[in-house]
Amino acid sequence: MEEAAVFDDSTRRRFVAGVVSVRAVGLAGCLGGRPGNETGSSGKMGETGGSETQTATAPTESSPTTVTDTAREHLGNGLVGLVEADSRSAYADSAGVAYDEGHVRIVVELGSEGNLPSSPTVDVKNRHESLVEGRAAVEDLPALAAADEVSYVRSRRQ
């Protein structure tokens, strides 16, 4: 049985281009080290329609967390820095991460099963094959990245 197309060709190209640019920028971030803290706040994140929704929890702005080695292997460098930052808004601005009120736009690359874990929750905006674009609480990122169903989690740039 055929599934209905989730994306038209134009949307698919933009989604793939966004994922490719995130990888390229992530690699550049690896080479340049962790950005310094700057003042400022990020703008509101744009949202697109989607059929799947899981409600994300509300974390606090200034609760830096240490990321375990297991989670670090499956979490993009920009997100590791965001989770560990003292000022997440400032870090997000300097790193170009789409951050708003304790949540961040992400792209989740799923494993062979192709299912999101039931916990932690992700507010799903778009999905194409093993890629899921959505929004999640920064506090939940290490647990999401360490989940068996997840291959990798990276930020969705502003």
ROSE-4610 file (N, C-alpha, C; in Angstrom, 1 decimal, always signed):
// ROSE-4610
residu = [M/M/M/E/E/E/E/E/E/A/A/A/A/A/A/V/V/V/F/F/F/D/D/D/D/D/D/S/S/S/T/T/T/R/R/R/R/R/R/R/R/R/F/F/F/V/V/V/A/A/A/G/G/G/V/V/V/V/V/V/S/S/S/V/V/V/R/R/R/A/A/A/V/V/V/G/G/G/L/L/L/A/A/A/G/G/G/C/C/C/L/L/L/G/G/G/G/G/G/R/R/R/P/P/P/G/G/G/N/N/N/E/E/E/T/T/T/G/G/G/S/S/S/S/S/S/G/G/G/K/K/K/M/M/M/G/G/G/E/E/E/T/T/T/G/G/G/G/G/G/S/S/S/E/E/E/T/T/T/Q/Q/Q/T/T/T/A/A/A/T/T/T/A/A/A/P/P/P/T/T/T/E/E/E/S/S/S/S/S/S/P/P/P/T/T/T/T/T/T/V/V/V/T/T/T/D/D/D/T/T/T/A/A/A/R/R/R/E/E/E/H/H/H/L/L/L/G/G/G/N/N/N/G/G/G/L/L/L/V/V/V/G/G/G/L/L/L/V/V/V/E/E/E/A/A/A/D/D/D/S/S/S/R/R/R/S/S/S/A/A/A/Y/Y/Y/A/A/A/D/D/D/S/S/S/A/A/A/G/G/G/V/V/V/A/A/A/Y/Y/Y/D/D/D/E/E/E/G/G/G/H/H/H/V/V/V/R/R/R/I/I/I/V/V/V/V/V/V/E/E/E/L/L/L/G/G/G/S/S/S/E/E/E/G/G/G/N/N/N/L/L/L/P/P/P/S/S/S/S/S/S/P/P/P/T/T/T/V/V/V/D/D/D/V/V/V/K/K/K/N/N/N/R/R/R/H/H/H/E/E/E/S/S/S/L/L/L/V/V/V/E/E/E/G/G/G/R/R/R/A/A/A/A/A/A/V/V/V/E/E/E/D/D/D/L/L/L/P/P/P/A/A/A/L/L/L/A/A/A/A/A/A/A/A/A/D/D/D/E/E/E/V/V/V/S/S/S/Y/Y/Y/V/V/V/R/R/R/S/S/S/R/R/R/R/R/R/Q/Q/Q]
num = [1/1/1/2/2/2/3/3/3/4/4/4/5/5/5/6/6/6/7/7/7/8/8/8/9/9/9/10/10/10/11/11/11/12/12/12/13/13/13/14/14/14/15/15/15/16/16/16/17/17/17/18/18/18/19/19/19/20/20/20/21/21/21/22/22/22/23/23/23/24/24/24/25/25/25/26/26/26/27/27/27/28/28/28/29/29/29/30/30/30/31/31/31/32/32/32/33/33/33/34/34/34/35/35/35/36/36/36/37/37/37/38/38/38/39/39/39/40/40/40/41/41/41/42/42/42/43/43/43/44/44/44/45/45/45/46/46/46/47/47/47/48/48/48/49/49/49/50/50/50/51/51/51/52/52/52/53/53/53/54/54/54/55/55/55/56/56/56/57/57/57/58/58/58/59/59/59/60/60/60/61/61/61/62/62/62/63/63/63/64/64/64/65/65/65/66/66/66/67/67/67/68/68/68/69/69/69/70/70/70/71/71/71/72/72/72/73/73/73/74/74/74/75/75/75/76/76/76/77/77/77/78/78/78/79/79/79/80/80/80/81/81/81/82/82/82/83/83/83/84/84/84/85/85/85/86/86/86/87/87/87/88/88/88/89/89/89/90/90/90/91/91/91/92/92/92/93/93/93/94/94/94/95/95/95/96/96/96/97/97/97/98/98/98/99/99/99/100/100/100/101/101/101/102/102/102/103/103/103/104/104/104/105/105/105/106/106/106/107/107/107/108/108/108/109/109/109/110/110/110/111/111/111/112/112/112/113/113/113/114/114/114/115/115/115/116/116/116/117/117/117/118/118/118/119/119/119/120/120/120/121/121/121/122/122/122/123/123/123/124/124/124/125/125/125/126/126/126/127/127/127/128/128/128/129/129/129/130/130/130/131/131/131/132/132/132/133/133/133/134/134/134/135/135/135/136/136/136/137/137/137/138/138/138/139/139/139/140/140/140/141/141/141/142/142/142/143/143/143/144/144/144/145/145/145/146/146/146/147/147/147/148/148/148/149/149/149/150/150/150/151/151/151/152/152/152/153/153/153/154/154/154/155/155/155/156/156/156/157/157/157/158/158/158]
x = [+0.8/+0.0/+0.9/+0.6/+1.5/+1.0/+2.0/+1.8/+1.6/+0.8/+0.6/+1.9/+2.2/+3.5/+3.4/+4.4/+4.5/+5.0/+5.9/+6.5/+6.4/+6.2/+6.3/+7.8/+8.1/+9.5/+10.3/+9.7/+10.3/+10.6/+9.6/+9.8/+10.9/+10.9/+11.9/+13.3/+13.4/+14.8/+15.2/+14.3/+14.7/+15.0/+14.3/+14.6/+15.9/+16.2/+17.5/+18.6/+18.4/+19.4/+19.7/+18.6/+18.8/+19.6/+19.3/+20.1/+21.5/+21.8/+23.2/+23.9/+23.2/+23.9/+24.1/+23.2/+23.4/+24.7/+24.8/+26.0/+27.3/+27.3/+28.4/+28.8/+27.8/+28.0/+28.4/+27.9/+28.3/+29.8/+30.2/+31.6/+32.5/+32.0/+32.8/+32.9/+31.8/+31.8/+32.8/+33.0/+34.0/+35.4/+35.6/+37.0/+37.3/+36.2/+36.4/+36.3/+35.9/+35.7/+34.4/+34.2/+32.9/+32.8/+31.7/+31.6/+31.5/+32.0/+32.0/+30.6/+30.3/+29.0/+28.9/+27.8/+27.5/+26.1/+25.9/+24.5/+23.5/+22.3/+21.2/+20.2/+19.2/+18.2/+17.8/+17.5/+17.1/+15.7/+15.3/+14.0/+13.1/+11.8/+10.9/+11.2/+10.9/+11.1/+9.9/+10.2/+9.1/+8.6/+7.4/+6.9/+6.1/+6.2/+5.5/+4.5/+3.5/+2.5/+3.0/+2.4/+2.8/+1.6/+1.6/+0.5/+0.8/+2.0/+2.4/+2.7/+2.2/+2.6/+2.7/+3.8/+4.0/+4.4/+3.8/+4.1/+5.4/+6.2/+7.5/+7.4/+8.3/+8.2/+8.8/+8.5/+9.1/+10.3/+11.5/+12.7/+12.9/+13.9/+14.3/+15.4/+15.6/+16.6/+18.0/+18.3/+19.7/+19.9/+19.7/+20.0/+21.0/+22.3/+23.3/+23.4/+23.6/+23.6/+24.9/+25.5/+26.6/+26.1/+26.6/+26.2/+27.1/+26.5/+27.3/+28.0/+29.0/+29.7/+28.8/+27.9/+27.0/+26.1/+25.5/+24.7/+25.5/+26.7/+27.6/+27.9/+28.0/+28.3/+27.1/+25.9/+24.7/+24.1/+24.8/+24.2/+25.2/+24.6/+25.5/+26.2/+27.4/+28.2/+27.4/+26.7/+25.9/+24.9/+24.3/+23.4/+24.1/+25.2/+26.0/+26.3/+26.8/+27.2/+25.9/+24.8/+23.6/+23.1/+23.2/+22.8/+23.7/+25.0/+26.0/+26.1/+25.5/+25.7/+25.1/+25.8/+25.2/+24.1/+24.2/+23.2/+22.8/+21.8/+21.4/+20.9/+20.3/+19.9/+21.1/+22.1/+23.3/+24.1/+24.2/+24.8/+24.1/+22.8/+22.0/+22.2/+22.2/+22.5/+23.8/+24.9/+26.2/+26.4/+25.7/+25.9/+24.9/+23.9/+22.9/+21.9/+21.7/+20.7/+19.3/+18.3/+16.9/+16.4/+16.5/+16.2/+15.1/+14.1/+13.1/+12.4/+12.5/+11.8/+12.1/+13.4/+13.8/+13.7/+13.2/+13.1/+14.0/+14.3/+15.2/+14.6/+14.8/+14.4/+15.5/+15.0/+16.0/+15.6/+16.6/+16.4/+16.9/+16.0/+16.4/+16.5/+17.7/+17.9/+17.6/+16.6/+16.1/+16.9/+17.0/+17.6/+16.8/+17.1/+16.5/+15.0/+14.5/+13.1/+12.3/+12.9/+12.2/+11.1/+11.2/+10.2/+10.9/+10.2/+10.7/+10.5/+11.4/+11.1/+9.9/+9.2/+8.0/+8.4/+9.6/+10.1/+11.6/+12.1/+11.4/+10.6/+9.8/+8.8/+9.4/+9.0/+9.3/+8.1/+8.0/+6.8/+7.2/+6.7/+7.0/+6.4/+7.2/+6.7/+6.6/+7.7/+7.8/+8.5/+8.2/+8.9/+9.0/+10.2/+10.5/+11.4/+10.9/+11.6/+12.3/+13.6/+14.2/+14.5/+14.1/+14.4/+13.1/+13.3/+12.1/+12.6/+11.8/+12.1/+11.0/+11.5/+10.6/+11.2/+10.6/+11.0/+11.0/+12.1/+12.2/+12.8/+12.6/+13.2/+14.7/+15.4/+16.9/+17.3/+16.6/+16.9/+16.8/+15.9/+15.6/+16.6/+17.4/+18.3/+19.2/+19.9/+20.8/+20.1/+18.9/+18.1/+17.6/+17.2/+16.8/+17.9/+19.1/+20.2/+20.7/+20.5/+21.0/+20.0/+18.8/+17.7/+18.1/+17.8/+18.2/+17.6/+16.4/+15.8/+16.4/+17.3/+17.9/+19.3/+19.6/+21.0/+21.7/+21.1/+21.7/+20.7/+21.1/+20.2/+21.1/+20.6/+21.3/+20.3/+20.9/+20.0/+19.5/+18.3/+17.7/+18.1/+18.9/+19.3/+18.2/+18.4/+17.4/+17.1]
y = [-1.2/+0.0/+1.2/+2.2/+3.4/+4.4/+5.1/+6.2/+7.5/+8.4/+9.7/+10.5/+11.2/+12.0/+13.1/+13.1/+14.1/+15.4/+15.4/+16.6/+16.6/+17.8/+18.0/+18.1/+18.1/+18.1/+19.3/+20.5/+21.7/+21.7/+21.2/+21.1/+20.1/+19.0/+17.9/+18.4/+19.2/+19.7/+20.7/+21.6/+22.5/+21.8/+20.7/+19.9/+19.3/+18.6/+18.0/+19.0/+20.1/+21.2/+21.7/+21.8/+22.2/+21.2/+20.0/+18.9/+18.9/+19.1/+19.1/+20.3/+21.5/+22.7/+22.6/+21.9/+21.7/+20.9/+19.8/+19.0/+19.8/+20.6/+21.4/+22.4/+23.1/+24.1/+23.4/+22.2/+21.4/+21.1/+20.6/+20.3/+21.5/+22.7/+23.9/+24.3/+24.0/+24.3/+23.4/+22.1/+21.2/+21.8/+22.3/+22.8/+24.1/+24.9/+26.2/+26.3/+25.2/+25.1/+25.7/+25.8/+26.2/+27.8/+28.3/+29.8/+30.4/+31.6/+32.3/+32.8/+33.2/+33.7/+35.1/+35.5/+36.8/+37.2/+38.4/+38.8/+38.9/+38.8/+38.9/+37.7/+37.7/+36.7/+36.3/+35.0/+34.5/+34.9/+34.9/+35.2/+34.0/+34.2/+33.1/+32.2/+30.9/+29.9/+29.8/+29.6/+29.4/+27.9/+27.7/+26.3/+26.0/+24.7/+24.3/+23.2/+22.9/+22.0/+20.6/+19.7/+18.3/+17.6/+16.3/+15.5/+14.8/+14.6/+14.0/+15.1/+14.9/+15.9/+15.2/+15.4/+15.0/+16.3/+16.5/+17.7/+17.7/+18.8/+18.9/+19.5/+19.1/+19.6/+21.0/+21.8/+23.1/+23.2/+23.3/+23.4/+24.8/+25.0/+26.4/+26.9/+28.2/+28.8/+28.5/+28.6/+28.5/+27.3/+26.1/+24.9/+24.1/+24.5/+23.8/+22.4/+21.5/+20.0/+19.5/+18.5/+17.8/+16.7/+16.6/+15.6/+14.4/+13.2/+11.9/+11.6/+10.8/+10.4/+9.7/+8.9/+8.1/+9.1/+10.1/+11.1/+12.0/+12.3/+13.2/+12.6/+11.3/+10.6/+10.8/+11.0/+11.1/+12.4/+13.4/+14.8/+15.8/+16.6/+17.6/+18.5/+19.0/+19.8/+21.1/+21.7/+22.9/+22.6/+21.5/+21.1/+20.7/+20.1/+19.8/+21.1/+22.1/+23.4/+24.1/+24.0/+24.6/+24.0/+22.6/+21.9/+22.3/+22.5/+22.8/+24.3/+25.2/+26.6/+27.2/+28.2/+28.9/+29.8/+30.4/+31.3/+30.7/+30.0/+29.3/+30.3/+31.3/+32.3/+32.9/+33.3/+33.9/+32.9/+31.6/+30.6/+30.3/+30.2/+30.0/+31.1/+32.3/+33.5/+33.3/+33.0/+33.0/+31.8/+30.7/+29.5/+29.3/+30.2/+30.2/+29.1/+28.7/+27.6/+28.2/+27.6/+28.0/+27.6/+28.6/+28.3/+29.3/+28.9/+29.7/+29.1/+29.9/+29.6/+28.1/+27.8/+26.4/+25.3/+25.6/+24.6/+24.9/+23.9/+24.1/+23.3/+23.8/+23.1/+22.1/+20.9/+19.8/+18.9/+18.2/+17.2/+15.9/+14.9/+13.6/+12.6/+11.9/+10.8/+9.5/+8.8/+7.6/+6.4/+5.4/+4.1/+3.3/+2.0/+1.2/+1.0/+1.0/+0.8/+2.0/+3.2/+4.4/+5.0/+4.7/+5.2/+6.1/+7.2/+8.0/+7.3/+7.5/+7.0/+7.7/+7.0/+7.6/+8.6/+8.5/+9.5/+9.7/+10.9/+12.2/+12.6/+13.5/+13.9/+14.9/+14.8/+15.7/+16.2/+17.5/+18.1/+18.0/+17.0/+16.7/+17.7/+18.3/+19.3/+18.7/+17.9/+17.3/+16.0/+15.0/+13.7/+13.2/+12.7/+12.1/+10.9/+9.7/+8.5/+8.5/+8.4/+8.3/+9.7/+10.8/+12.1/+12.7/+13.3/+13.9/+15.3/+16.3/+17.7/+18.0/+18.6/+19.0/+19.9/+20.0/+20.9/+20.1/+20.3/+19.5/+20.4/+20.1/+20.8/+20.5/+21.6/+21.4/+20.4/+20.4/+19.5/+18.0/+17.8/+16.4/+15.9/+16.8/+16.4/+15.2/+15.2/+14.1/+12.8/+12.7/+11.5/+11.1/+12.0/+11.7/+11.2/+11.8/+11.3/+9.9/+9.6/+8.3/+7.2/+7.5/+6.5/+5.6/+4.3/+3.2/+3.5/+4.1/+4.4/+5.5/+6.3/+7.5/+7.3/+7.6/+7.5/+8.8/+10.0/+11.3/+12.4/+13.4/+14.6/+15.8/+16.7/+17.9/+19.1/+20.3/+21.4/+21.8/+22.4/+22.9/+24.4/+24.9/+26.3/+27.2/+28.5/+29.5/+29.9]
z = [+0.0/+0.0/+0.0/-0.9/-1.0/+0.1/+0.6/+1.6/+0.8/+1.3/+0.7/+0.8/-0.2/-0.1/+1.0/+1.8/+2.9/+2.4/+1.4/+0.9/-0.6/-1.2/-2.6/-3.0/-4.3/-4.7/-4.1/-4.2/-3.7/-2.2/-1.4/+0.0/+0.3/-0.4/-0.2/-0.4/-1.5/-1.9/-0.8/-0.3/+0.8/+2.1/+2.4/+3.6/+3.5/+2.4/+2.2/+2.2/+1.5/+1.5/+2.9/+3.7/+5.1/+5.9/+5.7/+6.4/+6.0/+4.7/+4.2/+4.8/+4.8/+5.3/+6.8/+7.5/+9.0/+9.2/+8.4/+8.5/+8.2/+7.2/+6.8/+7.9/+8.4/+9.5/+10.7/+11.0/+12.2/+12.1/+10.9/+10.7/+10.9/+10.4/+10.5/+12.0/+12.8/+14.2/+14.9/+14.4/+15.0/+14.8/+13.7/+13.4/+14.1/+14.4/+15.0/+16.5/+17.1/+18.5/+19.0/+20.2/+20.8/+20.7/+20.2/+20.1/+21.5/+21.6/+22.9/+23.2/+24.4/+24.8/+24.4/+23.7/+23.4/+23.9/+24.1/+24.6/+23.5/+23.8/+22.8/+23.0/+22.2/+22.3/+20.9/+20.8/+19.5/+19.2/+17.9/+17.4/+17.5/+17.3/+17.3/+16.2/+16.4/+15.4/+14.5/+13.2/+12.3/+12.4/+12.2/+12.3/+11.0/+10.6/+9.4/+9.9/+9.1/+9.4/+9.5/+10.3/+10.4/+11.0/+10.8/+11.3/+12.7/+13.0/+14.3/+15.3/+16.5/+17.5/+18.9/+19.5/+20.9/+21.6/+22.8/+23.5/+24.2/+24.0/+24.6/+26.0/+26.9/+28.2/+28.3/+29.3/+29.5/+30.4/+29.9/+30.7/+31.1/+32.0/+32.4/+31.5/+31.4/+30.6/+31.1/+32.4/+32.9/+33.7/+33.1/+33.8/+33.0/+33.0/+32.2/+32.7/+31.7/+32.0/+31.4/+32.0/+31.4/+30.5/+29.3/+28.4/+28.5/+28.6/+28.8/+27.4/+27.5/+26.3/+25.3/+25.8/+24.9/+24.1/+24.9/+24.2/+23.3/+23.7/+22.9/+21.5/+21.4/+20.1/+19.1/+19.6/+18.8/+18.8/+19.3/+19.4/+18.7/+17.8/+17.1/+18.1/+17.7/+18.5/+19.0/+18.1/+18.5/+19.6/+19.5/+20.6/+21.9/+21.8/+23.0/+23.7/+22.9/+23.5/+24.1/+23.4/+23.9/+25.3/+25.3/+26.6/+27.7/+27.5/+28.5/+28.8/+28.0/+28.1/+29.4/+29.9/+31.1/+30.6/+29.5/+28.9/+27.5/+27.5/+26.3/+25.2/+25.5/+24.5/+23.8/+24.6/+24.1/+23.2/+23.7/+22.9/+21.6/+21.7/+20.4/+19.4/+19.9/+19.0/+18.3/+19.1/+18.5/+17.7/+17.9/+17.1/+16.0/+15.9/+14.9/+15.1/+16.3/+16.6/+16.8/+16.2/+16.4/+17.7/+18.7/+20.1/+20.5/+21.3/+21.8/+23.0/+24.1/+25.4/+25.8/+25.9/+26.4/+25.4/+24.2/+23.1/+21.9/+21.2/+20.0/+18.8/+17.6/+16.4/+16.1/+15.8/+15.6/+14.4/+13.9/+12.9/+13.6/+13.7/+14.3/+13.2/+13.1/+12.2/+12.9/+12.5/+13.2/+12.7/+13.6/+13.2/+12.3/+12.1/+11.1/+11.4/+12.6/+12.9/+12.4/+12.4/+11.9/+12.9/+14.1/+15.1/+16.1/+16.5/+17.6/+18.9/+19.8/+21.2/+21.8/+22.7/+23.3/+24.3/+24.9/+25.8/+25.6/+25.5/+25.7/+24.5/+24.7/+23.6/+22.6/+21.4/+20.3/+19.7/+19.5/+18.8/+17.3/+16.6/+15.2/+14.3/+13.4/+12.4/+11.0/+10.6/+9.3/+9.5/+8.6/+8.6/+7.2/+6.9/+5.6/+5.8/+5.5/+5.7/+7.1/+7.3/+8.6/+9.2/+8.6/+9.1/+9.7/+10.9/+11.5/+11.9/+11.5/+11.9/+13.0/+14.1/+15.1/+16.1/+17.3/+18.4/+19.6/+20.4/+21.7/+22.8/+24.0/+25.1/+25.2/+25.4/+25.5/+26.5/+27.7/+28.7/+28.3/+27.3/+26.9/+25.8/+25.2/+24.1/+24.4/+25.6/+25.8/+25.9/+26.5/+26.6/+25.2/+24.4/+23.0/+22.2/+22.3/+21.5/+21.9/+23.2/+23.7/+23.5/+23.0/+22.8/+21.7/+21.9/+21.0/+19.6/+19.5/+18.2/+17.4/+18.0/+17.4/+17.0/+15.7/+15.2/+15.5/+15.3/+15.5/+15.6/+16.4/+16.6/+16.3/+15.4/+15.0/+15.1/+15.2/+15.2/+13.8/+13.8/+12.6/+12.6/+11.8/+11.8/+11.6/+12.1/+12.0/+10.5]
